Amino acid sequence: MSQSPVIPRDALPVHVTGSRHPLWWGMIMLIVIEFTVFASLIVSYFYYRAGSLVWPLGGIARPSLLLPTIGEGLMLVSGATMYWGYRGIKAGDRRRLMIGLAVSWLLAAAFLALKVIEYSGLDYRWDTNAYGSLVWTISGFHAGHTISVLIFTAVVFVLTWQGYFRADRYLGVQINTLYWLYVVIVSLPVYATIYLSPYVL
């Protein structure tokens, strides 16, 4: 009876990344679930919009575009800098990753600061009417995601600074980048729904 060949220990991968790791699939599943929630909220927005003669409801003015557009630009740039940093650690460049993480973090924090300024100046609340509820819920849900990814990124930054990540061990960076890009991408339909659609529909 023949025995299976023995595989040398140094021939096996020490650190697994991408779709070979369960954590990667866990993040993909989380993104699918959260995207479904966003899609449901956006469909609800347009459902109420389709049944209303006037939109926004209750004499509320159409949203200002200046701060949201600046914020959306910051989010898009943060996605590019995050991916740039991720590509850096894959090449073994820890300094490039730290720069990418720091710049992305500051851009997303500025995005949240603009949201606070914007929403503190609104003349309606989340319970004013259906329009107010939908706008506050959709925007708040996205802001919550942004806060969570900022916390996650801060942890990744500290671990990077301590030398934990390198060219052959970067799963945490990969997962963080995946979630960050999701938050950036989902901001596009959120922006289009809340800020652009009242002007074109």
Phi, psi and omega in degrees: 000121183283143178265152178293142179296143178276126180270125179302142183301321182286355177272347180273146178292135179275317181237124182256140178228175175066208187290355176279349183253136180300328180297325178298314179292326176299318178293321177300316180294320177298317179297318178300315180297312183291325176296323178297320177295314177301316180299320179296318179295319181291320176298320178298319178302310183286335175296312178293324179298318182294333182265009183243136178286328180236137180215129359297159182285160170064027178075012177290135181289153175298148186295145173290145185259346188298297183297316178299324180290319175299315179298318179296321176299319178297319179296318181296318178295322180298326176296320179293317181290326177295315180294323177299316178295320178299317177297330179295313182291331175297332177267004179086012182264092182292323180298318178297320177297315181298320177296315180299317179296315183294314181295316179298317180300315181294321179295316179292324176296321176295323176302314179294322178299319177295324177296318179298315179298314182298310187282338175287344180258003180288149180263018176218159181248178181293337182253016180293311178195187183298322179298311180299319180297316181292316181297311181295322181291312181297311181294319179294323178297317179291321178298321177298320176296320180296318177298317181296320181286334174293319178295314179302315182293324177298320178295315179298323179297315180298316179296323177295316179299326179279358177085017183291320184266145178206184187298333181255003179215098183212024182302317180300321177294319181298315180294318179297317179295319179300314180290322179299314180295326175298314180298322178292312183296318182290342177293337181293307176295330176296313179297315181296322182289307187284320190255324183268322186300325178297342180267342186243345181247000000 
